């Protein structure tokens, strides 16, 4: 196979490259399932112990943008080709133009800007290629990393659902964030003009 020239590749920026999830990606996901607190922040619950079979089956079912899953599942890679996480475009409502994104950066790669860089790519795609208008997302209280990333991306905190998530022996608030297409595009025009 020829070496790929990524110079004009849409699904890449200065930090990450996105690709379709592949069956072989099960191993990185399986490894990260042993970070129970991070998984609790993502899934809002304590998951049962991971199994090889479940992780292999999930990777297989989400591979190659399988339309039956109703999600576009991506693997996030560093520019060196290292799998640093996964995320998906989900809850797409074409009529109302709304969507959500789920993301998990691998435990060995957090705090390095991969999540924010990947989110910028997927938000640009959703807003400016799919013509969606509103990104909605929620974060469990205590998930400081995700809340900080949402604010860095320009999301507005739109509200709090008080004590609606029960995990770890107590009730937690759910923080609601949102971002419109205009807010996203204006935010990135400002970033580009500042550089």
C-alpha positions as CSV (number, residue, x, y, z in Angstrom):
1,X,0.0,0.0,0.0
2,X,1.2,3.5,-0.8
3,X,2.1,5.8,2.1
4,X,-0.8,8.0,2.8
5,X,-0.3,11.8,2.4
6,X,-2.4,13.4,5.1
7,X,-1.6,17.0,4.0
8,X,-5.2,17.7,2.8
9,X,-7.0,15.3,5.0
10,X,-10.1,16.8,6.6
11,X,-10.2,14.5,9.6
12,X,-6.9,15.8,11.0
13,X,-5.6,18.9,12.8
14,X,-2.5,20.0,14.5
15,X,-3.0,17.4,17.3
16,X,-5.1,14.4,16.2
17,X,-6.3,12.3,13.3
18,X,-9.7,10.6,13.3
19,X,-10.6,7.3,11.6
20,X,-13.4,4.8,11.7
21,X,-13.4,2.5,14.6
22,X,-12.1,-1.0,13.6
23,X,-12.6,-4.4,15.3
24,X,-8.9,-4.3,16.4
25,X,-9.7,-1.3,18.6
26,X,-11.3,-3.5,21.2
27,X,-8.0,-3.9,23.1
28,X,-7.5,-0.2,23.9
29,X,-11.1,0.1,25.0
30,X,-10.8,-3.1,27.2
31,X,-7.7,-1.6,28.9
32,X,-9.6,1.6,29.7
33,X,-12.5,-0.3,31.2
34,X,-10.3,-1.0,34.2
35,X,-10.4,2.7,35.1
36,X,-13.6,2.5,37.0
37,X,-13.8,6.1,38.1
38,X,-13.3,7.4,34.6
39,X,-15.9,5.0,33.3
40,X,-18.3,6.2,36.1
41,X,-17.8,9.8,34.9
42,X,-18.6,8.7,31.3
43,X,-21.5,6.2,31.9
44,X,-22.9,7.7,35.1
45,X,-22.8,4.3,36.8
46,X,-20.4,1.7,38.1
47,X,-20.1,-0.9,35.3
48,X,-19.8,-4.6,35.8
49,X,-16.4,-6.1,35.3
50,X,-15.3,-5.9,31.7
51,X,-15.2,-9.0,29.5
52,X,-13.1,-9.7,26.4
53,X,-16.2,-11.0,24.6
54,X,-18.3,-7.9,25.3
55,X,-15.5,-5.5,24.2
56,X,-14.7,-7.5,21.1
57,X,-18.4,-7.6,20.1
58,X,-18.9,-3.9,20.7
59,X,-15.8,-2.9,18.6
60,X,-17.1,-5.2,15.9
61,X,-20.7,-3.8,16.0
62,X,-19.5,-0.1,15.9
63,X,-16.8,-0.7,13.3
64,X,-16.8,1.0,9.9
65,X,-19.6,3.5,10.8
66,X,-22.3,0.7,11.0
67,X,-25.6,2.6,10.4
68,X,-27.5,0.1,12.6
69,X,-25.9,1.6,15.7
70,X,-27.2,5.1,15.0
71,X,-23.8,6.5,16.0
72,X,-20.7,7.5,14.1
73,X,-18.0,5.9,16.1
74,X,-14.4,7.2,15.7
75,X,-11.0,6.2,16.9
76,X,-8.8,9.2,17.9
77,X,-5.1,8.8,17.0
78,X,-2.1,11.0,17.7
79,X,-0.4,12.2,14.6
80,X,2.1,9.3,15.2
81,X,-0.7,6.8,14.8
82,X,-1.2,5.9,18.5
83,X,-4.8,5.1,19.6
84,X,-5.5,7.8,22.3
85,X,-9.2,7.4,22.6
86,X,-12.6,7.1,21.0
87,X,-15.7,9.1,20.5
88,X,-19.0,9.2,18.7
89,X,-21.6,11.5,17.2
90,X,-24.9,10.3,18.5
91,X,-28.5,11.4,19.3
92,X,-28.7,13.0,15.9
93,X,-32.1,14.7,15.4
94,X,-32.1,15.8,11.8
95,X,-35.5,17.6,12.1
96,X,-34.4,19.8,15.0
97,X,-30.7,19.9,14.1
98,X,-29.5,18.6,17.5
99,X,-26.9,16.1,18.4
100,X,-24.5,14.9,21.1
101,X,-21.0,13.5,21.4
102,X,-19.6,10.9,23.7
103,X,-15.9,10.9,24.3
104,X,-13.3,8.9,26.3
105,X,-9.6,9.6,26.2
106,X,-7.4,6.7,27.2
107,X,-6.0,6.9,30.8
108,X,-2.4,7.1,29.4
109,X,-3.3,10.1,27.2
110,X,-5.4,12.5,29.3
111,X,-4.5,16.1,29.8
112,X,-2.6,16.4,26.6
113,X,-5.2,18.2,24.5
114,X,-6.3,15.2,22.4
115,X,-9.9,15.4,23.5
116,X,-10.3,19.2,22.8
117,X,-8.6,18.8,19.4
118,X,-10.8,15.8,18.4
119,X,-13.9,17.6,19.5
120,X,-13.1,20.6,17.3
121,X,-13.0,18.3,14.3
122,X,-16.2,16.6,15.0
123,X,-18.1,19.8,16.0
124,X,-16.9,21.4,12.7
125,X,-18.2,18.3,10.8
126,X,-21.5,18.3,12.6
127,X,-22.2,22.0,12.2
128,X,-20.6,22.8,8.9
129,X,-21.0,19.6,6.9
130,X,-24.1,18.0,8.4
131,X,-25.9,21.4,8.9
132,X,-26.8,20.5,12.5
133,X,-27.4,23.5,14.7
134,X,-27.1,22.6,18.4
135,X,-24.8,20.4,20.4
136,X,-26.2,19.2,23.7
137,X,-24.2,17.4,26.3
138,X,-24.3,16.7,30.0
139,X,-21.6,16.1,32.5
140,X,-21.9,14.5,36.0
141,X,-20.9,16.8,38.8
142,X,-17.3,16.2,39.7
143,X,-16.2,15.5,36.1
144,X,-13.9,18.5,36.1
145,X,-12.0,17.5,33.0
146,X,-15.1,17.2,30.8
147,X,-16.7,20.4,32.2
148,X,-13.5,22.3,31.6
149,X,-13.2,21.0,28.0
150,X,-16.8,22.0,27.2
151,X,-16.1,25.5,28.4
152,X,-12.9,25.6,26.5
153,X,-14.9,24.7,23.3
154,X,-17.3,27.6,23.9
155,X,-20.2,25.6,25.4
156,X,-22.5,27.5,27.7
157,X,-23.7,26.0,30.9
158,X,-27.5,25.9,30.4
159,X,-28.7,24.4,33.6
160,X,-28.4,21.8,36.3
161,X,-30.6,18.8,36.9
162,X,-30.3,18.4,40.6
163,X,-29.7,15.0,42.2
164,X,-30.7,12.9,39.1
165,X,-27.8,10.5,38.9
166,X,-27.3,7.9,41.6
167,X,-23.8,6.3,41.8
168,X,-21.2,5.8,44.5
169,X,-23.8,5.7,47.2
170,X,-25.2,9.2,46.6
171,X,-27.1,11.4,44.3
172,X,-25.3,13.7,41.9
173,X,-26.2,16.7,39.8
174,X,-26.1,16.6,36.0
175,X,-24.6,19.7,34.4
176,X,-26.1,20.6,31.0
177,X,-24.1,22.3,28.4
178,X,-24.9,23.5,24.9
179,X,-23.3,25.1,21.8
180,X,-24.9,26.5,18.7
181,X,-23.4,26.5,15.2
182,X,-23.1,30.3,15.3
183,X,-21.4,30.2,18.6
184,X,-19.0,27.6,17.4
185,X,-18.2,29.4,14.2
186,X,-17.8,32.8,15.9
187,X,-15.5,31.3,18.5
188,X,-13.2,29.8,15.9
189,X,-13.1,33.0,13.9
190,X,-11.9,34.7,17.1
191,X,-9.2,32.1,17.7
192,X,-7.9,32.3,14.2
193,X,-7.8,36.1,14.3
194,X,-5.8,36.0,17.6
195,X,-3.1,33.8,16.1
